[in-house]
Amino acid sequence: MDFGGGDEIRFEHLGRAGVVTLTRPQALNALTHRMIGALDAALSAWEADQGIDVIVVKAEGRAFSAGGDILHVYETGRAGKPPVEFFADEYRLNARINSYKKPYVALIDGIVMGGGVGISFHGSHRVMTENAQFAMPEVGIGFFPDVGASHLLPDLGGSFGMYLALTGNRIRYGDALWSGLATHTIKAEDQAGFLDRLALTGDPESVLRGFFVQARRETDRPTLEAIVRHFSQPSLNRVIDSLERAAAADEFAAKTLATIRTRSPTSLRVAWRQISAGLTLSM
């Protein structure tokens, strides 16, 4: 099936499922404008297709998607053509996924960051394997956590979302399941069988009951308590002050403070404002 994505993204109708596969493994499946447009077109067509009950999005290679194609965005901007259309189309796609009328299953078996989060974590079912790693690392490149992160991260509770936004640190599938970012976890070796059953039945809830494995949280309780203590402060400056006071005697505080000091100061302030405001905003 061709929705205009060329060799960067593949579309298949398998049984009751519309299956999307990101096929840029050499670029960690970074999203191009063409891929975004093709996925949007496919979702539009499949939403009205009575032969498709469920959407599955997956990827080739060791990354689900490392984000948007930042190199292309940078080069476009340097050429005097601000990539406004790229971001507008990307954000519209994120909103479409959030309100999609059919089950939308993201099967995440590797790194997922930035734009990859936007096409996966707004769907109804976020399924991660033990190979998955999640991050929103934008504050490290002078940007901000976009693609709806200001909706996703505040919902995590326990100041965990603020911690992820201000550090850009990665978490694994156990923490993702515990925090609510992931809805389900399965074994990587079960992906093919999971997809086959999903294509046969079109019913993700019943299929996931047969494949679900309980992933253990990776972050220990003392660290979670430290995250709450430091990242629930009423301002960014107070977060940093809290970490500074604890750093001499607390390895977590020292490492986290060192990480934050490598991030863009402007981006940190924008991210703080986003996550704080997002607590009271709908998608």
Backbone as CSV, one residue per row, in Angstrom:
resi,resn,N_x,N_y,N_z,CA_x,CA_y,CA_z,C_x,C_y,C_z
1,MET,0.852,-1.186,0.000,0.000,0.000,0.000,0.891,1.240,0.000
2,ASP,0.538,2.222,-0.801,1.381,3.399,-0.966,0.617,4.652,-0.548
3,PHE,1.112,5.302,0.495,0.524,6.567,0.931,1.523,7.709,0.778
4,GLY,2.542,7.486,-0.059,3.476,8.550,-0.373,4.710,8.607,0.494
5,GLY,5.006,7.535,1.213,6.166,7.552,2.099,7.436,7.004,1.495
6,GLY,7.377,6.550,0.238,8.560,5.995,-0.400,9.088,4.786,0.347
7,ASP,10.425,4.696,0.442,11.034,3.544,1.119,11.326,3.827,2.596
8,GLU,10.761,4.915,3.134,11.026,5.284,4.526,9.990,4.731,5.503
9,ILE,8.845,4.321,4.967,7.760,3.835,5.818,6.884,2.899,4.991
10,ARG,6.511,1.765,5.580,5.748,0.742,4.837,4.361,0.568,5.462
11,PHE,3.381,0.341,4.595,2.000,0.153,5.033,1.472,-1.169,4.498
12,GLU,0.847,-1.949,5.388,0.297,-3.245,5.008,-1.072,-3.437,5.659
13,HIS,-1.944,-4.131,4.943,-3.238,-4.541,5.496,-3.130,-6.037,5.761
14,LEU,-2.970,-6.386,7.039,-2.788,-7.783,7.427,-3.986,-8.220,8.265
15,GLY,-4.849,-9.020,7.693,-6.031,-9.471,8.418,-6.889,-8.302,8.836
16,ARG,-7.115,-8.176,10.153,-7.937,-7.084,10.687,-7.101,-5.858,11.052
17,ALA,-5.813,-5.893,10.737,-4.907,-4.828,11.182,-4.329,-4.025,10.026
18,GLY,-4.233,-2.727,10.236,-3.437,-1.869,9.378,-2.083,-1.701,10.042
19,VAL,-1.031,-2.173,9.380,0.296,-2.224,10.005,1.232,-1.205,9.357
20,VAL,1.828,-0.379,10.184,2.784,0.640,9.755,4.162,0.237,10.262
21,THR,5.154,0.238,9.373,6.523,-0.086,9.781,7.452,1.040,9.359
22,LEU,8.158,1.621,10.311,9.168,2.631,10.003,10.396,1.913,9.464
23,THR,10.880,2.352,8.301,11.932,1.600,7.602,13.155,2.465,7.297
24,ARG,13.591,3.249,8.275,14.844,4.008,8.165,15.793,3.585,9.286
25,PRO,16.093,2.298,9.416,16.915,1.873,10.559,18.292,2.516,10.571
26,GLN,18.832,2.824,9.392,20.158,3.434,9.326,20.163,4.830,9.943
27,ALA,18.980,5.462,10.032,18.842,6.787,10.641,18.049,6.708,11.940
28,LEU,18.036,5.520,12.554,17.281,5.279,13.787,15.813,5.664,13.626
29,ASN,15.316,5.488,12.395,13.910,5.762,12.073,13.489,7.187,12.424
30,ALA,14.423,8.126,12.256,14.084,9.535,12.441,13.000,9.916,11.441
31,LEU,12.033,10.692,11.893,10.859,11.000,11.080,11.128,12.154,10.125
32,THR,10.892,11.910,8.854,10.961,12.966,7.857,9.565,13.531,7.622
33,HIS,9.524,14.672,6.936,8.231,15.280,6.612,7.403,14.334,5.744
34,ARG,8.057,13.625,4.857,7.352,12.680,3.984,6.729,11.543,4.790
35,MET,7.441,11.036,5.772,6.901,9.972,6.623,5.683,10.450,7.408
36,ILE,5.762,11.657,7.931,4.651,12.225,8.696,3.412,12.355,7.821
37,GLY,3.596,12.865,6.602,2.468,13.010,5.687,1.868,11.679,5.292
38,ALA,2.718,10.689,5.068,2.232,9.368,4.666,1.455,8.699,5.795
39,LEU,1.959,8.790,7.016,1.256,8.194,8.150,-0.091,8.869,8.362
40,ASP,-0.130,10.170,8.229,-1.391,10.893,8.375,-2.398,10.453,7.318
41,ALA,-1.932,10.288,6.082,-2.818,9.851,4.997,-3.340,8.442,5.249
42,ALA,-2.472,7.555,5.729,-2.894,6.181,6.013,-3.935,6.143,7.123
43,LEU,-3.704,6.898,8.177,-4.658,6.906,9.286,-6.008,7.452,8.847
44,SER,-5.985,8.440,7.988,-7.238,8.989,7.468,-8.003,7.942,6.675
45,ALA,-7.303,7.216,5.805,-7.953,6.190,4.982,-8.425,5.014,5.825
46,TRP,-7.615,4.580,6.757,-7.934,3.383,7.546,-9.023,3.636,8.584
47,GLU,-9.189,4.878,8.997,-10.234,5.162,9.977,-11.620,4.846,9.412
48,ALA,-11.767,4.994,8.093,-13.055,4.739,7.444,-13.145,3.343,6.835
49,ASP,-12.065,2.574,6.910,-12.013,1.242,6.290,-12.598,0.204,7.253
50,GLN,-13.743,-0.355,6.900,-14.405,-1.319,7.781,-13.669,-2.654,7.860
51,GLY,-12.703,-2.867,6.986,-11.910,-4.090,7.029,-10.746,-4.017,7.997
52,ILE,-10.541,-2.846,8.598,-9.442,-2.652,9.545,-10.015,-2.268,10.905
53,ASP,-9.686,-3.068,11.920,-10.182,-2.835,13.277,-9.139,-2.216,14.198
54,VAL,-7.869,-2.346,13.840,-6.809,-1.897,14.735,-5.612,-1.433,13.911
55,ILE,-4.911,-0.432,14.411,-3.683,0.063,13.788,-2.495,-0.395,14.632
56,VAL,-1.446,-0.849,13.965,-0.203,-1.216,14.652,0.939,-0.417,14.034
57,VAL,1.725,0.234,14.871,2.905,0.963,14.403,4.134,0.323,15.033
58,LYS,5.093,-0.079,14.188,6.312,-0.721,14.662,7.477,-0.217,13.818
59,ALA,8.648,-0.781,14.019,9.819,-0.264,13.322,10.850,-1.349,13.085
60,GLU,11.677,-1.123,12.064,12.813,-1.994,11.800,14.036,-1.479,12.560
61,GLY,14.927,-2.397,12.928,16.188,-2.001,13.539,16.114,-1.841,15.041
62,ARG,17.154,-1.234,15.610,17.296,-1.167,17.065,16.591,0.027,17.688
63,ALA,15.994,0.875,16.873,15.250,2.021,17.393,13.822,1.980,16.875
64,PHE,12.874,2.308,17.747,11.523,2.569,17.245,11.582,3.865,16.449
65,SER,11.971,4.938,17.091,12.266,6.193,16.396,13.001,7.107,17.355
66,ALA,14.143,7.607,16.896,14.948,8.501,17.721,14.451,9.937,17.668
67,GLY,13.334,10.177,16.962,12.748,11.516,16.938,12.570,12.038,15.536
68,GLY,12.363,13.345,15.438,12.272,13.982,14.132,13.643,14.072,13.496
69,ASP,13.654,14.286,12.202,14.920,14.396,11.467,15.511,15.780,11.720
70,ILE,16.193,15.920,12.850,16.694,17.217,13.295,17.724,17.793,12.327
71,LEU,18.530,16.936,11.713,19.518,17.424,10.749,18.825,18.140,9.598
72,HIS,17.745,17.546,9.087,17.001,18.183,7.997,16.381,19.499,8.466
73,VAL,15.826,19.496,9.671,15.230,20.716,10.216,16.292,21.809,10.341
74,TYR,17.473,21.436,10.823,18.567,22.392,10.983,19.003,22.956,9.632
75,GLU,19.194,22.068,8.662,19.647,22.506,7.342,18.612,23.388,6.666
76,THR,17.340,23.063,6.857,16.274,23.885,6.285,16.296,25.285,6.890
77,GLY,16.452,25.341,8.204,16.513,26.634,8.871,17.721,27.448,8.447
78,ARG,18.866,26.795,8.299,20.083,27.486,7.863,19.936,28.050,6.461
79,ALA,19.086,27.395,5.666,18.855,27.850,4.290,17.836,28.987,4.227
80,GLY,17.378,29.450,5.382,16.443,30.564,5.403,14.996,30.169,5.221
81,LYS,14.703,28.881,5.422,13.327,28.397,5.269,12.891,27.724,6.578
82,PRO,12.406,28.505,7.519,11.989,27.915,8.805,11.015,26.758,8.583
83,PRO,11.260,25.619,9.228,10.473,24.405,8.955,9.107,24.414,9.646
84,VAL,8.360,25.488,9.430,7.067,25.640,10.096,6.112,24.527,9.692
85,GLU,6.091,24.193,8.404,5.157,23.164,7.930,5.477,21.800,8.537
86,PHE,6.747,21.486,8.687,7.131,20.204,9.290,6.514,20.069,10.681
87,PHE,6.715,21.084,11.515,6.209,20.994,12.888,4.689,21.060,12.937
88,ALA,4.089,21.892,12.098,2.623,21.978,12.084,2.009,20.639,11.708
89,ASP,2.548,20.005,10.675,2.014,18.708,10.247,2.284,17.623,11.287
90,GLU,3.456,17.679,11.919,3.780,16.694,12.953,2.823,16.813,14.134
91,TYR,2.573,18.023,14.583,1.707,18.212,15.748,0.255,17.870,15.425
92,ARG,-0.176,18.162,14.192,-1.531,17.759,13.790,-1.656,16.243,13.793
93,LEU,-0.600,15.551,13.357,-0.608,14.085,13.377,-0.696,13.571,14.814
94,ASN,0.052,14.165,15.725,-0.019,13.766,17.136,-1.443,13.906,17.668
95,ALA,-2.098,15.011,17.318,-3.470,15.244,17.774,-4.430,14.229,17.166
96,ARG,-4.214,13.878,15.895,-5.062,12.870,15.252,-4.949,11.534,15.988
97,ILE,-3.729,11.147,16.305,-3.514,9.873,17.002,-4.207,9.892,18.365
98,ASN,-4.123,11.004,19.063,-4.731,11.120,20.389,-6.248,10.931,20.356
99,SER,-6.881,11.339,19.264,-8.345,11.253,19.170,-8.802,10.178,18.192
100,TYR,-7.893,9.273,17.822,-8.215,8.274,16.798,-9.329,7.351,17.276
101,LYS,-10.226,7.011,16.368,-11.437,6.268,16.739,-11.225,4.756,16.830
102,LYS,-10.107,4.261,16.343,-9.820,2.826,16.414,-8.631,2.586,17.343
103,PRO,-8.514,1.388,17.904,-7.338,1.088,18.729,-6.049,1.334,17.947
104,TYR,-5.111,1.983,18.593,-3.837,2.351,17.974,-2.734,1.770,18.851
105,VAL,-2.077,0.737,18.337,-1.089,-0.013,19.108,0.319,0.349,18.640
106,ALA,1.101,0.958,19.510,2.511,1.209,19.218,3.322,0.074,19.833
107,LEU,4.063,-0.637,19.000,4.883,-1.765,19.445,6.335,-1.289,19.474
108,ILE,6.832,-1.017,20.671,8.101,-0.307,20.844,9.169,-1.272,21.338
109,ASP,10.180,-1.501,20.495,11.214,-2.502,20.775,12.603,-1.884,20.654
110,GLY,12.754,-0.671,21.129,14.044,0.000,21.040,13.910,1.423,21.536
111,ILE,14.825,2.261,21.114,14.838,3.658,21.542,13.607,4.384,20.999
112,VAL,12.953,5.155,21.855,11.860,6.025,21.402,12.052,7.380,22.070
113,MET,12.219,8.399,21.234,12.482,9.739,21.730,11.770,10.748,20.842
114,GLY,11.558,11.934,21.370,11.076,13.049,20.576,9.894,12.727,19.696
115,GLY,10.072,12.953,18.386,8.992,12.710,17.438,8.482,11.288,17.449
116,GLY,9.342,10.335,17.809,8.892,8.950,17.931,7.882,8.783,19.047
117,VAL,8.054,9.561,20.116,7.077,9.566,21.210,5.743,10.100,20.705
118,GLY,5.803,11.106,19.848,4.584,11.714,19.331,3.715,10.784,18.520
119,ILE,4.330,9.825,17.810,3.523,8.905,16.994,3.238,7.594,17.714
120,SER,3.601,7.498,18.976,3.372,6.251,19.715,2.596,6.458,21.008
121,PHE,2.998,7.413,21.828,2.448,7.504,23.178,1.125,8.255,23.273
122,HIS,0.627,8.775,22.166,-0.718,9.359,22.176,-1.772,8.335,21.774
123,GLY,-1.342,7.138,21.398,-2.273,6.089,21.007,-2.869,5.372,22.203
124,SER,-3.838,4.524,21.933,-4.565,3.844,23.012,-3.741,2.767,23.709
125,HIS,-2.811,2.128,22.986,-2.038,1.019,23.551,-0.546,1.249,23.278
126,ARG,0.225,1.448,24.339,1.679,1.657,24.221,2.359,0.418,24.771
127,VAL,2.825,-0.426,23.867,3.338,-1.748,24.230,4.859,-1.733,24.093
128,MET,5.568,-1.988,25.180,7.022,-1.921,25.176,7.621,-3.279,25.517
129,THR,8.778,-3.565,24.926,9.539,-4.770,25.249,10.715,-4.400,26.147
130,GLU,11.446,-5.408,26.571,12.605,-5.173,27.436,13.721,-4.410,26.723
131,ASN,13.642,-4.287,25.404,14.649,-3.538,24.651,14.330,-2.049,24.559
132,ALA,13.157,-1.656,25.012,12.699,-0.280,24.829,13.357,0.677,25.818
133,GLN,13.625,1.889,25.332,14.091,2.984,26.179,13.369,4.254,25.753
134,PHE,12.877,5.001,26.719,12.115,6.233,26.471,12.913,7.433,26.953
135,ALA,12.876,8.521,26.172,13.457,9.785,26.636,12.869,10.940,25.846
136,MET,12.823,12.096,26.512,12.538,13.366,25.844,13.749,14.256,26.115
137,PRO,14.786,14.171,25.257,16.080,14.792,25.570,16.267,16.200,25.013
138,GLU,15.173,16.874,24.657,15.278,18.124,23.902,16.037,19.237,24.618
139,VAL,15.976,19.270,25.959,16.678,20.352,26.666,18.188,20.269,26.469
140,GLY,18.666,19.141,25.996,20.094,18.985,25.736,20.544,19.560,24.411
141,ILE,19.583,19.924,23.544,19.948,20.480,22.230,19.355,21.872,22.025
142,GLY,18.946,22.511,23.115,18.419,23.866,22.999,17.002,23.928,22.485
143,PHE,16.279,22.824,22.582,14.884,22.792,22.134,14.007,22.604,23.374
144,PHE,12.817,22.077,23.213,11.924,21.852,24.352,11.158,20.561,24.120
145,PRO,10.647,19.918,25.157,9.894,18.668,24.987,8.574,18.948,24.263
146,ASP,8.533,18.601,22.984,7.359,18.942,22.173,6.504,17.698,21.936
147,VAL,5.861,17.618,20.800,4.987,16.509,20.365,3.993,16.069,21.450
148,GLY,3.478,17.042,22.189,2.491,16.720,23.213,3.071,16.260,24.528
149,ALA,4.374,16.431,24.724,4.985,16.009,25.991,4.428,16.785,27.172
150,SER,3.976,18.020,26.930,3.415,18.810,28.025,2.050,18.282,28.446
151,HIS,1.497,17.341,27.681,0.290,16.612,28.084,0.660,15.274,28.718
152,LEU,1.634,14.591,28.137,2.008,13.256,28.616,2.724,13.288,29.966
153,LEU,3.727,14.136,30.088,4.605,14.077,31.258,3.954,14.544,32.563
154,PRO,3.144,15.609,32.559,2.519,16.002,33.831,1.603,14.937,34.414
155,ASP,1.065,14.063,33.567,0.145,13.024,34.032,0.845,11.903,34.802
156,LEU,2.176,11.865,34.795,2.883,10.742,35.404,2.846,10.787,36.926
157,GLY,2.703,11.961,37.494,2.617,12.056,38.945,3.968,11.895,39.614
158,GLY,4.013,12.229,40.892,5.240,12.068,41.656,6.403,12.880,41.147
159,SER,6.129,13.947,40.394,7.162,14.809,39.810,8.061,14.063,38.829
160,PHE,7.666,12.835,38.448,8.499,12.029,37.557,8.584,12.666,36.174
161,GLY,7.471,13.243,35.708,7.471,13.890,34.406,8.364,15.114,34.373
162,MET,8.344,15.906,35.444,9.219,17.074,35.513,10.682,16.633,35.512
163,TYR,10.980,15.576,36.233,12.341,15.020,36.258,12.786,14.614,34.854
164,LEU,11.935,13.918,34.118,12.293,13.481,32.769,12.469,14.669,31.834
165,ALA,11.619,15.679,31.971,11.694,16.839,31.086,12.954,17.662,31.321
166,LEU,13.341,17.842,32.580,14.474,18.712,32.900,15.823,18.025,32.761
167,THR,15.849,16.713,32.839,17.122,15.995,32.689,17.298,15.408,31.295
168,GLY,16.195,15.004,30.654,16.286,14.277,29.390,16.758,12.851,29.575
169,ASN,16.785,12.358,30.804,17.282,11.010,31.080,16.385,9.937,30.469
170,ARG,17.002,8.793,30.190,16.270,7.655,29.633,15.703,6.778,30.746
171,ILE,14.548,6.180,30.453,14.014,5.148,31.337,13.716,3.908,30.508
172,ARG,13.619,2.765,31.198,13.345,1.503,30.520,11.889,1.098,30.710
173,TYR,11.560,-0.096,30.230,10.143,-0.453,30.130,9.456,-0.651,31.471
174,GLY,10.211,-1.058,32.495,9.599,-1.228,33.808,9.146,0.097,34.396
175,ASP,10.000,1.105,34.307,9.621,2.435,34.781,8.504,3.019,33.929
176,ALA,8.534,2.741,32.636,7.483,3.251,31.751,6.131,2.657,32.115
177,LEU,6.109,1.360,32.423,4.854,0.715,32.816,4.390,1.237,34.175
178,TRP,5.301,1.309,35.131,4.955,1.801,36.467,4.391,3.219,36.414
179,SER,4.997,4.081,35.599,4.606,5.494,35.565,3.333,5.737,34.766
180,GLY,2.964,4.786,33.917,1.787,4.958,33.081,2.096,5.363,31.655
181,LEU,3.369,5.587,31.337,3.717,5.884,29.947,3.379,4.693,29.053
182,ALA,3.791,3.517,29.456,3.420,2.290,28.741,2.134,1.746,29.344
183,THR,1.288,1.191,28.480,0.076,0.525,28.984,0.313,-0.962,29.181
184,HIS,1.254,-1.538,28.424,1.517,-2.976,28.492,2.996,-3.231,28.209
185,THR,3.501,-4.361,28.711,4.850,-4.822,28.381,4.778,-6.288,27.965
186,ILE,5.557,-6.622,26.928,5.624,-7.995,26.441,7.087,-8.356,26.200
187,LYS,7.368,-9.631,25.985,8.718,-10.071,25.657,9.027,-9.752,24.196
188,ALA,10.262,-9.344,23.931,10.667,-9.045,22.561,10.481,-10.253,21.651
189,GLU,10.755,-11.436,22.173,10.656,-12.648,21.357,9.213,-12.986,20.975
190,ASP,8.246,-12.350,21.626,6.836,-12.637,21.355,6.205,-11.679,20.350
191,GLN,6.979,-10.760,19.809,6.395,-9.734,18.948,5.702,-10.306,17.715
192,ALA,6.341,-11.260,17.052,5.750,-11.824,15.831,4.434,-12.526,16.142
193,GLY,4.418,-13.315,17.205,3.194,-14.003,17.592,2.105,-13.033,18.007
194,PHE,2.501,-11.981,18.708,1.552,-10.945,19.115,0.911,-10.295,17.893
195,LEU,1.735,-9.945,16.911,1.223,-9.304,15.704,0.312,-10.245,14.922
196,ASP,0.681,-11.512,14.830,-0.155,-12.491,14.124,-1.537,-12.591,14.770
197,ARG,-1.579,-12.681,16.091,-2.854,-12.786,16.799,-3.680,-11.515,16.651
198,LEU,-3.000,-10.397,16.659,-3.699,-9.125,16.518,-4.305,-8.991,15.126
199,ALA,-3.556,-9.425,14.110,-4.079,-9.388,12.743,-5.267,-10.326,12.582
200,LEU,-5.232,-11.435,13.292,-6.316,-12.419,13.194,-7.585,-11.930,13.875
201,THR,-7.445,-11.321,15.045,-8.622,-10.967,15.846,-9.024,-9.500,15.766
202,GLY,-8.053,-8.621,15.576,-8.336,-7.189,15.594,-8.689,-6.657,16.971
203,ASP,-8.422,-7.448,18.018,-8.835,-7.099,19.379,-7.611,-7.016,20.297
204,PRO,-7.020,-5.827,20.458,-5.779,-5.736,21.236,-5.938,-6.109,22.702
205,GLU,-7.077,-5.822,23.301,-7.255,-6.127,24.722,-7.163,-7.623,24.993
206,SER,-7.869,-8.410,24.197,-7.841,-9.859,24.428,-6.477,-10.444,24.093
207,VAL,-5.844,-9.954,23.048,-4.527,-10.470,22.664,-3.485,-10.113,23.723
208,LEU,-3.528,-8.898,24.226,-2.550,-8.479,25.225,-2.680,-9.257,26.526
209,ARG,-3.867,-9.704,26.848,-4.016,-10.526,28.055,-3.194,-11.814,27.962
210,GLY,-3.010,-12.300,26.745,-2.245,-13.524,26.557,-0.744,-13.317,26.464
211,PHE,-0.309,-12.083,26.182,1.119,-11.822,25.980,1.741,-10.933,27.058
212,PHE,0.931,-10.312,27.875,1.439,-9.368,28.870,2.392,-10.039,29.863
213,VAL,3.508,-9.375,30.130,4.406,-9.779,31.213,4.590,-8.571,32.133
214,GLN,4.637,-8.820,33.419,4.771,-7.728,34.388,6.230,-7.308,34.497
215,ALA,6.552,-6.146,33.938,7.920,-5.635,34.026,8.139,-4.992,35.390
216,ARG,9.279,-5.254,35.974,9.600,-4.684,37.287,10.152,-3.270,37.135
217,ARG,9.748,-2.388,38.025,10.243,-1.015,38.016,11.756,-1.006,38.230
218,GLU,12.471,-0.237,37.408,13.928,-0.187,37.530,14.403,0.821,38.586
219,THR,13.669,1.898,38.768,14.085,2.935,39.712,13.646,2.561,41.125
220,ASP,14.590,2.545,42.064,14.248,2.108,43.420,13.496,3.205,44.191
221,ARG,12.904,2.802,45.309,12.063,3.729,46.075,12.836,4.937,46.612
222,PRO,14.050,4.775,47.156,14.768,5.966,47.619,14.991,6.993,46.508
223,THR,15.259,6.515,45.287,15.452,7.440,44.171,14.148,8.135,43.815
224,LEU,13.047,7.393,43.807,11.745,8.002,43.528,11.407,9.056,44.577
225,GLU,11.731,8.764,45.830,11.477,9.734,46.895,12.339,10.980,46.708
226,ALA,13.570,10.787,46.234,14.447,11.929,45.968,13.914,12.763,44.809
227,ILE,13.380,12.102,43.786,12.794,12.823,42.651,11.645,13.709,43.122
228,VAL,10.777,13.163,43.951,9.664,13.953,44.489,10.196,15.124,45.314
229,ARG,11.167,14.858,46.147,11.705,15.886,47.049,12.296,17.063,46.273
230,HIS,13.028,16.765,45.216,13.709,17.829,44.478,12.839,18.439,43.380
231,PHE,12.092,17.616,42.666,11.407,18.106,41.468,9.968,18.558,41.717
232,SER,9.533,18.512,42.963,8.222,19.071,43.301,8.341,20.504,43.816
233,GLN,9.535,21.069,43.741,9.751,22.439,44.198,8.952,23.422,43.330
234,PRO,8.594,24.599,43.882,7.683,25.513,43.174,8.304,26.353,42.063
235,SER,9.580,26.193,41.788,10.199,26.915,40.669,11.437,26.156,40.216
236,LEU,11.905,26.476,39.016,13.123,25.843,38.511,14.308,26.174,39.410
237,ASN,14.415,27.428,39.826,15.520,27.813,40.705,15.503,27.024,42.008
238,ARG,14.304,26.767,42.524,14.198,26.008,43.766,14.581,24.545,43.558
239,VAL,14.286,23.997,42.378,14.732,22.634,42.053,16.252,22.565,42.112
240,ILE,16.893,23.518,41.455,18.355,23.532,41.409,18.933,23.767,42.804
241,ASP,18.334,24.677,43.568,18.790,24.916,44.944,18.691,23.640,45.782
242,SER,17.587,22.920,45.624,17.382,21.685,46.385,18.452,20.652,46.054
243,LEU,18.763,20.517,44.769,19.799,19.576,44.348,21.169,20.005,44.862
244,GLU,21.443,21.314,44.820,22.739,21.817,45.286,22.933,21.551,46.778
245,ARG,21.901,21.749,47.560,22.017,21.532,49.012,22.295,20.070,49.346
246,ALA,21.753,19.162,48.512,21.890,17.727,48.802,23.104,17.086,48.140
247,ALA,23.713,17.769,47.177,24.709,17.137,46.306,25.931,16.594,47.044
248,ALA,26.359,17.266,48.088,27.579,16.838,48.786,27.428,15.464,49.425
249,ALA,26.215,15.136,49.859,26.014,13.875,50.580,25.150,12.872,49.825
250,ASP,24.669,13.247,48.651,23.694,12.415,47.937,24.151,12.226,46.492
251,GLU,24.509,11.003,46.144,25.016,10.722,44.796,23.975,11.028,43.724
252,PHE,22.710,10.690,43.974,21.666,10.981,42.989,21.571,12.484,42.735
253,ALA,21.555,13.272,43.803,21.456,14.721,43.645,22.662,15.273,42.893
254,ALA,23.848,14.771,43.208,25.065,15.251,42.547,25.044,14.945,41.054
255,LYS,24.678,13.712,40.700,24.642,13.330,39.288,23.557,14.091,38.536
256,THR,22.408,14.248,39.160,21.303,14.935,38.505,21.626,16.407,38.304
257,LEU,22.233,17.027,39.295,22.646,18.424,39.171,23.661,18.586,38.050
258,ALA,24.623,17.674,37.972,25.624,17.735,36.906,24.965,17.608,35.536
259,THR,23.973,16.742,35.430,23.251,16.582,34.165,22.526,17.865,33.790
260,ILE,21.788,18.441,34.724,21.010,19.648,34.438,21.918,20.801,34.037
261,ARG,23.108,20.864,34.609,24.033,21.953,34.270,24.574,21.848,32.849
262,THR,24.416,20.692,32.205,24.831,20.560,30.801,23.696,20.915,29.841
263,ARG,22.506,21.182,30.362,21.345,21.461,29.517,21.227,22.958,29.240
264,SER,20.516,23.287,28.173,20.308,24.688,27.810,19.503,25.408,28.892
265,PRO,20.026,26.493,29.466,19.270,27.222,30.491,17.914,27.721,29.995
266,THR,17.879,28.205,28.762,16.604,28.675,28.207,15.629,27.520,28.046
267,SER,16.124,26.401,27.527,15.264,25.230,27.349,14.720,24.733,28.685
268,LEU,15.547,24.774,29.719,15.092,24.340,31.038,13.923,25.193,31.522
269,ARG,14.007,26.494,31.294,12.924,27.374,31.744,11.648,27.137,30.939
270,VAL,11.808,26.922,29.645,10.643,26.621,28.809,10.012,25.301,29.245
271,ALA,10.841,24.282,29.458,10.331,22.969,29.860,9.625,23.050,31.215
272,TRP,10.211,23.793,32.149,9.562,23.965,33.451,8.169,24.567,33.279
273,ARG,8.096,25.622,32.464,6.799,26.291,32.238,5.808,25.325,31.592
274,GLN,6.262,24.564,30.600,5.390,23.601,29.912,4.779,22.580,30.864
275,ILE,5.634,21.918,31.618,5.160,20.820,32.464,4.281,21.357,33.586
276,SER,4.636,22.515,34.118,3.819,23.119,35.170,2.439,23.483,34.641
277,ALA,2.394,24.105,33.470,1.107,24.499,32.881,0.296,23.291,32.450
278,GLY,0.994,22.249,31.996,0.311,21.065,31.473,-0.520,20.326,32.497
279,LEU,-0.254,20.561,33.774,-1.020,19.895,34.834,-2.502,20.208,34.755
280,THR,-2.850,21.380,34.215,-4.254,21.799,34.183,-4.815,21.913,32.770
281,LEU,-4.080,21.416,31.782,-4.518,21.555,30.390,-4.914,20.211,29.794
282,SER,-5.932,20.217,28.967,-6.290,19.027,28.198,-5.376,18.937,26.984
283,MET,-5.442,17.828,26.264,-4.659,17.690,25.043,-5.039,18.784,24.056
